[in-house]
């Protein structure tokens, strides 16, 4: 915990009272990056997306057209039909296209510096470790793994390979969420007493999706959506929770046979702050609110890709809307180029998974569980 808090304090020390406006301004005007070898001459790092689902196609690939320090250099897919579509759309050379079987040969490709794992959760550990062994730096999408034990294996593999590991926590680069960090950790309104954090949506997707299979997803609404609420409570306080009491509700057992639908939990922090959280696959939720000794601060729509708004007991938060994914990937590229530590390392993903593991234990035991 001490190591993390020191890192957080170092990060906050670099922010002015105006926060995101000054810190983020160099990255707000994105230049367009063509996916070509020429980009390497400008010291832009090549990124290969592993898994070409909706997040890669709808968010990450478009964001990589706006980044300044990295570019879309390659893809890894298990669907051959996607290869030509992506190669044509993003001008990706054939030699930079891989599948899951020949993935390890990516070690021989100097145009790819970073591998971004965007696969079902059950595949995160395997491809993170394979990427590190192939000599590539790694970004792994959240949740980091099926459990905290797998997270530790991933962290150790990257350390052994001397490669950086970062987790896809895009909101650490979003000004409104950064302001929530500042207000809470700097105790601008006094000590935070209570936090209310929730995230969820009404699932209407494929009933056979990997997200509904425990073996592949590790869980349901908690793993997919609740992790944002857990993160929010942690970065508002700047502390690590010590215990949790949780319960589960399921109104559609026929759909959510293997995974959780709705979970409620209460986190206790060392300072005495209590955070009530909720995740769901059957309710539209998206907020982060903190009540302190001398006021409140909140994001009524905390976790969206865009359109985030916030307010405090003194008025509205006014920050620009940014491309969160572009900022996230650019920051990691700069960390690699400058030899700096990422603000969202594998250890950050591990901390969330420790909380999630404890929530599932609490549901099973019906008792408060320590977070260890």
C-alpha positions in Angstrom: 0.0 0.0 0.0 2.8 2.4 0.8 4.4 1.9 -2.6 1.1 2.7 -4.3 0.3 5.7 -2.3 3.8 7.1 -2.9 3.2 6.7 -6.6 -0.2 8.4 -6.4 1.3 11.3 -4.4 4.0 11.7 -7.0 1.3 11.8 -9.7 -0.8 14.3 -7.8 2.2 16.5 -7.1 2.5 17.0 -10.9 -1.0 18.2 -11.2 -1.9 21.9 -10.6 -5.1 23.0 -9.0 -6.5 23.3 -12.4 -5.6 19.6 -12.9 -6.3 18.1 -16.3 -6.2 21.4 -18.3 -2.5 22.0 -17.8 -1.3 18.4 -17.3 -3.1 17.1 -20.3 -2.9 20.0 -22.7 0.1 18.7 -24.7 -1.9 15.6 -25.6 -5.2 17.2 -26.4 -4.3 18.1 -29.9 -3.7 14.7 -31.4 -1.8 14.3 -34.7 -3.0 11.6 -37.1 -0.7 8.6 -37.3 -0.6 6.5 -40.4 0.1 2.8 -39.7 3.3 2.6 -41.6 7.0 1.8 -40.9 7.8 5.5 -41.4 6.2 6.2 -38.0 9.1 4.4 -36.4 11.5 7.1 -37.6 9.6 9.6 -35.5 10.2 7.4 -32.4 6.6 6.2 -32.3 6.2 2.8 -30.8 4.3 0.1 -32.7 1.2 -1.4 -31.1 -0.3 -4.8 -31.9 -3.9 -5.4 -30.8 -4.5 -8.9 -29.7 -8.2 -9.6 -30.2 -10.3 -7.6 -32.6 -13.7 -7.4 -30.8 -15.8 -4.4 -30.3 -13.5 -2.5 -28.0 -10.5 -2.9 -30.4 -12.6 -2.0 -33.4 -14.7 0.7 -31.9 -12.3 2.4 -29.5 -8.6 1.3 -29.6 -8.0 1.2 -33.3 -9.6 4.7 -33.9 -7.7 6.1 -30.9 -4.4 4.9 -32.4 -5.1 7.2 -35.3 -4.9 10.1 -32.9 -2.0 9.1 -30.8 1.3 11.0 -30.9 3.8 8.5 -29.5 2.5 5.2 -30.8 0.6 3.8 -33.8 -1.3 0.7 -34.9 1.5 -1.5 -36.3 -0.1 -5.0 -36.1 -3.0 -7.2 -35.2 -3.5 -10.7 -33.8 -6.8 -12.4 -34.5 -8.4 -15.9 -34.5 -10.8 -14.9 -37.3 -9.1 -15.0 -40.7 -11.9 -13.0 -42.3 -10.9 -10.0 -40.2 -7.3 -9.9 -41.5 -8.0 -8.4 -44.9 -10.5 -6.0 -43.5 -8.1 -4.6 -40.9 -5.1 -4.7 -43.2 -7.0 -2.6 -45.8 -8.6 -0.1 -43.4 -5.4 0.6 -41.4 -2.7 -0.1 -43.9 -1.2 -3.0 -41.9 1.6 -5.0 -43.6 0.9 -8.7 -44.0 4.0 -9.5 -42.0 2.5 -7.7 -39.0 -0.6 -9.9 -38.9 -0.7 -12.9 -36.6 -3.0 -15.5 -35.3 -3.1 -17.1 -31.9 -1.0 -20.1 -33.0 1.9 -18.2 -34.6 1.7 -15.3 -32.1 5.1 -16.2 -30.5 6.9 -15.3 -33.7 6.1 -11.7 -33.0 9.4 -11.8 -31.1 11.1 -11.5 -34.5 9.2 -8.3 -35.5 11.1 -5.1 -34.5 8.1 -2.9 -35.7 6.0 -4.1 -32.8 7.0 -2.7 -29.4 3.7 -3.0 -27.4 1.2 -5.8 -27.3 -2.3 -4.8 -26.2 -4.3 -7.8 -24.9 -8.0 -7.3 -25.6 -9.3 -10.9 -25.2 -11.7 -12.7 -22.9 -10.5 -12.5 -19.4 -9.5 -16.2 -19.3 -6.9 -15.5 -22.0 -5.3 -12.5 -20.4 -2.7 -14.4 -18.4 -1.6 -16.6 -21.3 -1.1 -13.8 -23.8 0.4 -11.4 -21.4 3.1 -13.9 -20.4 3.6 -15.0 -24.1 4.0 -11.3 -25.1 6.6 -10.7 -22.3 8.5 -13.8 -23.3 8.5 -12.5 -26.9 10.2 -9.3 -25.7 7.2 -7.0 -25.9 5.8 -4.5 -23.4 2.2 -5.2 -22.5 -1.0 -3.4 -21.9 -3.7 -5.8 -20.6 -7.3 -4.8 -20.6 -9.2 -5.0 -17.4 -10.2 -6.9 -15.4 -6.6 -8.1 -15.4 -7.2 -11.8 -14.9 -9.6 -14.4 -13.4 -8.2 -13.9 -9.9 -5.3 -12.3 -8.0 -3.2 -15.4 -8.3 -3.1 -15.1 -12.0 -2.3 -11.4 -11.7 0.8 -12.2 -9.7 2.0 -14.6 -12.3 1.6 -12.0 -15.0 3.5 -9.4 -13.0 6.3 -11.8 -12.3 6.6 -12.8 -16.0 6.9 -9.2 -17.1 9.5 -8.4 -14.5 11.5 -11.5 -15.4 11.4 -10.4 -19.1 12.3 -6.8 -18.1 9.2 -5.6 -19.9 6.6 -3.0 -18.7 3.1 -4.1 -17.9 0.2 -1.7 -17.8 -3.5 -2.2 -17.3 -6.2 -0.5 -19.4 -7.4 1.9 -16.8 -8.4 4.7 -19.2 -10.1 6.8 -16.6 -6.8 7.7 -14.9 -6.3 9.9 -18.0 -9.7 11.5 -17.9 -9.8 15.0 -16.4 -13.1 14.7 -14.4 -12.0 11.4 -12.8 -8.6 13.0 -12.1 -10.4 15.8 -10.4 -12.2 13.3 -8.2 -8.8 11.9 -7.3 -7.5 15.3 -6.4 -10.5 16.4 -4.4 -10.5 13.2 -2.3 -6.9 12.6 -1.8 -6.0 16.2 -1.1 -9.1 16.4 1.2 -10.2 19.6 -0.4 -13.6 19.3 1.3 -12.2 17.6 4.4 -12.0 13.9 5.0 -14.2 11.7 2.8 -16.8 10.0 4.9 -18.9 8.1 2.3 -18.6 7.1 -1.3 -21.4 5.8 -3.5 -20.1 4.1 -6.7 -22.1 2.0 -9.1 -21.8 0.8 -12.7 -24.0 -1.5 -14.8 -26.3 -1.9 -17.8 -29.2 -4.1 -18.9 -27.6 -7.0 -20.7 -29.3 -7.6 -24.1 -26.4 -9.3 -25.9 -25.8 -12.8 -27.2 -26.9 -15.3 -24.5 -24.0 -17.5 -25.6 -21.4 -14.7 -25.2 -18.2 -15.5 -23.4 -19.2 -12.8 -20.9 -21.9 -15.2 -19.5 -19.5 -18.2 -19.2 -17.7 -18.2 -15.9 -14.8 -20.2 -17.2 -14.0 -17.5 -19.7 -15.1 -14.3 -17.9 -14.4 -15.2 -14.2 -17.7 -13.6 -13.3 -20.5 -11.3 -14.6 -21.5 -7.7 -13.8 -18.9 -7.4 -11.0 -15.9 -8.3 -13.2 -17.1 -6.4 -16.3 -18.7 -3.3 -14.7 -18.2 -3.3 -11.0 -14.4 -3.0 -11.4 -15.0 0.7 -12.3 -16.9 1.4 -9.1 -14.1 -0.4 -7.1 -11.5 1.7 -8.8 -13.5 4.9 -8.2 -13.6 4.3 -4.5 -10.0 3.5 -4.3 -8.7 6.5 -6.3 -11.0 8.9 -4.5 -9.6 7.9 -1.1 -6.1 7.0 -2.3 -6.3 4.1 0.1 -6.7 0.4 -0.1 -9.8 -1.1 1.5 -9.3 -3.5 4.3 -12.6 -5.4 4.4 -15.9 -6.0 2.4 -19.4 -7.3 3.0 -21.3 -8.3 -0.1 -24.5 -9.9 -1.3 -25.9 -11.0 -4.6 -29.3 -10.7 -6.3 -30.4 -12.5 -9.4 -33.7 -11.8 -11.1 -32.9 -13.6 -14.4 -31.3 -16.9 -13.4 -32.1 -18.4 -16.7 -29.8 -15.9 -18.5 -27.2 -15.5 -15.7 -26.8 -19.1 -14.9 -23.1 -19.1 -14.5 -22.2 -15.5 -13.6 -23.5 -12.8 -11.2 -26.2 -10.4 -12.3 -26.3 -7.8 -9.5 -24.0 -7.4 -6.5 -24.1 -5.0 -3.6 -21.0 -4.4 -1.4 -19.7 -2.2 1.3 -16.0 -1.4 1.5 -14.2 -0.2 4.6 -11.0 1.9 4.3 -8.3 2.5 6.9 -9.3 6.1 7.5 -12.9 5.1 8.3 -14.4 5.9 4.9 -17.2 3.6 3.8 -17.9 3.0 0.2 -21.2 1.4 -1.0 -20.9 -0.2 -4.4 -23.2 -1.9 -6.9 -22.6 -3.7 -10.2 -25.3 -5.1 -12.5 -26.1 -6.7 -15.8 -29.7 -5.8 -15.2 -29.7 -2.1 -14.2 -28.4 1.1 -15.9 -25.9 2.5 -13.4 -23.0 4.9 -13.8 -22.0 7.2 -11.0 -19.3 8.1 -8.5 -20.2 10.4 -5.5 -18.2 11.3 -2.5 -19.5 13.1 0.6 -16.8 14.7 2.8 -16.8 16.7 6.0 -17.4 20.1 4.2 -19.1 19.2 1.0 -19.6 16.7 -1.8 -18.2 16.0 -5.3 -19.6 13.6 -7.9 -19.7 12.4 -11.4 -23.3 11.5 -12.4 -21.9 9.7 -15.5 -18.4 8.6 -14.3 -17.2 5.8 -16.5 -18.3 6.6 -20.1 -15.9 6.9 -23.0 -17.1 10.5 -23.5 -19.7 13.0 -22.2 -18.5 12.8 -18.6 -19.8 15.7 -16.4 -19.1 16.5 -12.8 -20.1 18.9 -10.0 -19.2 19.7 -6.4 -21.0 21.5 -3.6 -19.3 24.7 -5.0 -20.4 24.3 -8.6 -19.8 22.5 -11.9 -16.6 20.8 -12.9 -15.4 22.3 -16.2 -12.9 20.1 -18.1 -12.5 19.2 -21.8 -13.7 15.9 -23.2 -10.7 13.9 -24.3 -9.9 10.7 -26.1 -9.2 8.5 -23.0 -7.8 5.6 -24.9 -5.4 7.7 -26.9 -4.1 9.5 -23.8 -3.7 6.1 -22.0 -1.7 4.5 -24.8 0.4 7.6 -25.5 1.3 7.8 -21.8 2.4 4.2 -21.8 4.5 4.8 -24.9 6.2 7.8 -23.3 6.9 5.7 -20.1 8.7 3.2 -22.3 10.6 5.8 -24.3 11.6 7.8 -21.2 12.1 4.9 -18.8 9.4 6.0 -16.4 6.9 4.0 -14.4 3.4 3.8 -15.6 0.7 5.2 -13.3 -1.4 2.1 -13.9 0.9 -0.9 -13.6 0.1 -4.6 -13.2 0.1 -4.0 -9.4 -2.9 -1.7 -9.8 -4.9 -4.5 -11.6 -3.8 -6.9 -8.8 -5.3 -4.6 -6.1 -8.6 -4.6 -7.8 -8.6 -8.3 -8.2 -7.9 -8.7 -4.5 -11.1 -6.7 -3.8 -13.1 -8.7 -6.3 -11.8 -12.0 -4.8 -12.9 -10.9 -1.4 -16.4 -9.8 -2.6 -17.0 -13.3 -4.1 -15.7 -14.8 -0.8 -18.1 -12.6 1.2 -21.1 -13.6 -1.0 -20.2 -17.3 -0.4 -19.7 -17.0 3.3 -22.3 -14.4 4.1 -19.8 -12.6 6.3 -17.5 -9.6 6.1 -14.2 -10.7 4.5 -10.7 -9.2 4.9 -9.0 -8.0 1.7 -5.6 -9.6 1.5 
